[in-house]
Amino acid sequence: MSLTSAELSTRAIVTKGAPKRKRRGVNRPPVITGLLLAILCVVVLSPFIWMTLSVTKPTDVAFSNPPVLWDYQPTLQAFVDLWETTYFSDYLINTLVVAVVSTVIALAIGIPAAYALSRFPSYVSAILLVLALIFRALPRFAVVLPMYDISRALGIYDTTFALAIALVAINQPFTIWLLRNFFAEIPKELDEAAMIDGCTRIGMLRRVMIPLMGPGILTAGIFVFLFAFQEYLTALVLTDTSSKTVPVFIATQLGQTLPMLQQAGAASMLLTIPVFVIAFVAQKYLVAGLADGAVKG
Amino acid sequence: MKAREFWLLFFPSLLVMGALLVLPLVRTVQWSFEQVRYGTPGTFVGLENFTDALTDPRFHKAVLFTVAVTIVTTAILLVFGYIIATGINRITTSRPLVLGIMLVSYVLPNLVGAVAFSWLFDDNFGGVVNRLIGFFGGSQVLWFTDQVPNAILVIANTVWHMLPFAMLIILAGLQGVPNELKEAAKIDGANGFQTHISVIIPTIRGVLGFVTLITIMDVLRMFDNLIPLSPQAQNIGNESIMLYVYSVAFADGAENLGLGSAINVLTIILILIMLIPFIRGIFKEAKAER
């Protein structure tokens, strides 16, 4: 069982779509397949459809049973309340700052590390990759609880920087695995040619590899950004009030009064929309990353 | 590449991982042998935390629940991931749209997805699912306070969240199956089902193994989605291992770090055992490269 067997032919899925064989007359046209997939898509989206409806209803209608499906005046009051009565904008800014900072740092240290791993075939690389895999698999509390203790001792508890750097470390094993697999596909001869032409190793990495690795770096960047954006457990443990992120805020709103529940729903919608956009726009990069990365985050 | 260059390029990453992953992990192992609270030095108690954990009925319940959810979820993901991947493999033009929609449930914060998911089942929000069950003549289900329905809810949410991942990896595997193999099976008289069972599935067993491993590891660590889906987790016996760790080691007033760390160490040992075949695979590849 080889780890890289999962990488097989990602690019075929991404770029070419299905194998281009003449199917007419050989296979049934995939009408039933298409219909079933359409139903699947609706089922997958149903929680969001329902949440959108619940959040845009007036509070008394949103919580009525049996549900009122039409015959109500849609309202954005929950969003207005969310914005006016809570510190949501602060939490949103915290979440974005953490995601951006951790993505930038993760790539800045991950790119050279991954390149080094892909070009240094030895037991050292293999051991480091195995360690990365093990760290990818660990229960997060095993590193996050000591981080809480250490960050309190250092006085950096509840800062966006501490959370961002913690997420860099937690996601680093994934980042280097993913980037290393992308680098491994670039022929080594290219490095050698550039270095014969007088580039230093670092100059070559900057001028030749990074432009070539554009899609790979974009893929890794999107993943690291999403991981930081999604993170609940680490943010819960490492933040308190001043650097709280949106998922932690949503969790604290649950089990409160009904208007607050609706606000939690509104906050969820606002967090969902950018992710929705990313999922669609970056769909092919996400697909490539999932299969190529082999160790998923 | 020279060794000196390698270490130079790898150093920043190594530094971050060493300081923020290895050191905390060492601390966890150390804590697992201590009676300790945050910010204070602990006292060594030997294996006491481990025996406490292993004899705590609440921990047994958490393990049982987590393992049951893991097994059921993994089985469902393999079967449905395979079927859906086969379906998606047959469509061309609408593929990006379908993949885009399916990816949403995967890339969304797990907690947010679980909140949205729970509202479908919550009678406070009209109880859409119970309405549907009622429509087809079933009786009302207590999704949040009854153990088995709640476990089903948790499994449904986990499947919903992880299915895109399983499906995509299997799809990558399907793309790697040579057409000649399928055609040979057809010539030999195999029908579609037989081709899947005896040709395609054995060919991509490495991929299926990989999906199984990642699913098991991720479901064993479940935590986020239980917050909205199982607010009564402890009372109804649907606590996950990580929720248990959280409540003994971090929640207000508990701070029993030693016990929590001991459970983390036990979980790590379990995960390491499962990783052995993959670790061997990596070393084999490294040997082949040299």
Interface residues (C-beta under 8 A of the other chain):
Chain A: M1 S2 L3 T4 S5 A6 E7 L8 S9 T10 A12 I13 G17 A18 P19 R21 N27 P30 T33 G34 L36 L37 L40 C41 V44 L45 S46 P47 F48 W50 M51 S54 A62 F63 S64 N65 P66 P67 V68 A108 I109 G110 P112 A113 Y115 A116 L117 R119 F120 P121 S122 Y123 V124 S125 A126 L128 L129 V130 A132 L133 I134 F135 A137 L138 P139 R140 F141 A142 V143 V144 L145 P146 M147 Y148 D149 I150 R152 A153 I165 A166 V168 A169 I170 Q172 P173 I176 R201 L205 L226 F229 Q230 E231 Y232 L233 V237 V246 P247 I250 A251 L254 G255 L258 L261 A264 G265 S268 L271 T272 V275 F276 I278 A279 F280 Q283 K284 L286 V287 L290 A291 A294 V295 K296
Chain B: M1 A3 E5 F6 W7 L9 F10 P12 S13 L14 V16 M17 A19 L20 L21 L23 P24 L25 R27 T28 W31 Y38 G39 I84 G87 I88 N89 R90 I91 T92 T93 S94 R95 P96 V98 L99 G100 I101 M102 L103 V104 S105 V107 L108 P109 N110 L111 V112 G113 V115 A116 F117 W119 L120 D123 N124 F125 G126 G127 V128 R131 W160 L163 F165 L168 I169 L171 A172 G173 Q175 G176 N179 R205 G206 V207 G209 F210 V211 I214 M217 L220 R221 F223 D224 I227 P228 P231 I241 M242 V245 Y246 A249 F250 L257 G260 S261 N264 V265 T267 I268 I271 L272 L275 P277 F278 I279 G281 I282 F283 K284 E285 A286 E289 R290
